[in-house]
Amino acid sequence: MGAYNGGDLLFQFFSFGLIILLIVLTVFLFRSYSQRWKKLDKIEKKLDTIMEQVKKMND
């Protein structure tokens, strides 16, 4: 009664791997979106400075 079948062991590894995969994907997506927002903020700041410079040149 203490022996594992090969199929049971394989199923446990697959289930554990699936849980780990879901955690890794969640962390990856969160980091990806946060990096994208940071890049967009930098671009917005650069555009603001360029627009201010253009406005000064036209005045």
N, C-alpha and C positions, 0 to 999 in steps of 0.2 A: 504493500500500500504506500510505501514511501518513495517509489520510483516515479519519475516523470516520463511521459511519452514525448517523443520528438516533436510531435505536432503541438502539444501543450507548450513546450518550451519555445517553439517558433512563434506561436501566437502571442506569448508574453513579450518576447523581444519586439515583435511587430507593434503591439499595442504601446509599449514603452517608447519605441522610436517615433510613433505617430504623435504622442503627447509632446515629446521633445521637439519634433518638427513644427508643431503648432506654436509652441512658445518661441522658437527661433524666428519663425515667420512674423509673428506679432511684433517682436522687438525690432526686426529688420524694417517692417513697414512703418513703425513709429519713428525710428531714426531717419528713415528716408524722407518722410513728410516734414519732420522738424528741420532737416538740412535744407529742404526745398524752401521752406518759409524763410530761413535765414538768408538764403541766396536772393530771394525775392525782395527782402528788406534792404539788402545791400544795393540791389539794382535800383530800387525806388529812391534811395538816398542819393545815388549818383545822378539819376535823372533830375531830382530836385535841384542839385547844385548846378547842373548844366542849364536847366531852365532859368535859374536865377542869373547865371552869367549871360545868357542870351538876352534876358530882360534888361540887364544893366547896359549891355551894348546898344540896345535899341533906344534907350532913354537919353 
